[in-house]
Amino acid sequence: MTTTRRDLLTTALTAAGAAVTPRLAEGQAPDHDHDHDHGHDHGADHQAVPSDPALRAKALESVLVAKGLVDRAALDAVVDYYERQTGPRNGARVIARAWVDPAYKRRLLSNATAAIAELGYGGAEGEQMVVVENTPRVHNLVVCTLCSCYPWPVLGLPPVWYKSAAYRARSVIDPRGVLKEFGTELSGEVEVRVWDSTAEVRYLVLPERPAGSEALSEDELAALVTRDSMVGVARVSAPEARA
C-alpha cells in the first residue's frame, strides 16, 4: 500500500503523543533543548512541553527515519552545516582578507565566486557571487525583490526582515529611508546603489574599512564585520565605538 502524506502525519503525531505522554505521567519533561526560566517554579503542575511545530518536526523526523526514508546522519550533517560551517562569520573572513590583502581584493571584485572559494566557501545559493564595494562616494544595498535570494555560504540563512515584503519593496522605492531606519544616514553626496539578487546571482557588500583599525589583525578585523554591513543596511563601526 502506498504511504500517503496523511498517513505519515497521522503516524508521526501518534508516535509523538506516545513518546511524550509517559514522560509527563512520570513528572518528567520531554527530551529537548530549551532555555530554563529560573525565575518561576517548575512544580508538578507546570511541565515544559515543546511547541506544536517543534513536536511535529521531531515526530516527522522519527517516522521518516524509522521508515528508512531519511538518514539521521544526513540530517545531522545538514544541521551541522548551518550551525557551524556557514553564516556571517564566513563572509566576515572574506571582508577582512580583502581589507588586508590588496591582491585578494582585486580578485574578489573581479571574480567573487572564485575568490570566495579560495577561502573554502561556496556551493548551494552561492554558485554565482558578485561583490560590490562601498566607498566614501558610493553605498551599496542588497535586496531580493522577488523572494529572498541570499548568499548562504557567506551569510547563512536570511533574517526575517530581509524576506519581508516591506523591505523588498521599500529598498527599491526609498533606499535612503530604509537605511535611516537601520541607523545608517548618508549625506546627499553619497550615491546609493541597490542590487537585486536573483536565482542566478547573489550579491555581497564589501564595506568600507573603519578608521582606527589599521593596527588590527585579520581576525580582529573579521570580528568587526556584521551581517548587516555585508547586506548594506549598516556600516562597520570603528573599534573604539564597539568597545
Secondary structure as GFF3:
##gff-version 3
##sequence-region A 1 243
A	DSSP	alpha_helix	5	25	.	.	.	ID=ss1
A	DSSP	alpha_helix	52	66	.	.	.	ID=ss2
A	DSSP	alpha_helix	72	80	.	.	.	ID=ss3
A	DSSP	pi_helix	81	85	.	.	.	ID=ss4
A	DSSP	alpha_helix	88	100	.	.	.	ID=ss5
A	DSSP	alpha_helix	102	110	.	.	.	ID=ss6
A	DSSP	alpha_helix	112	118	.	.	.	ID=ss7
A	DSSP	beta_strand	129	133	.	.	.	ID=ss8
A	DSSP	beta_strand	138	143	.	.	.	ID=ss9
A	DSSP	alpha_helix	152	155	.	.	.	ID=ss10
A	DSSP	alpha_helix	160	163	.	.	.	ID=ss11
A	DSSP	alpha_helix	165	173	.	.	.	ID=ss12
A	DSSP	alpha_helix	175	181	.	.	.	ID=ss13
A	DSSP	beta_strand	191	196	.	.	.	ID=ss14
A	DSSP	beta_strand	202	206	.	.	.	ID=ss15
A	DSSP	alpha_helix	218	224	.	.	.	ID=ss16
A	DSSP	alpha_helix	227	231	.	.	.	ID=ss17
A	DSSP	alpha_helix	239	242	.	.	.	ID=ss18
###
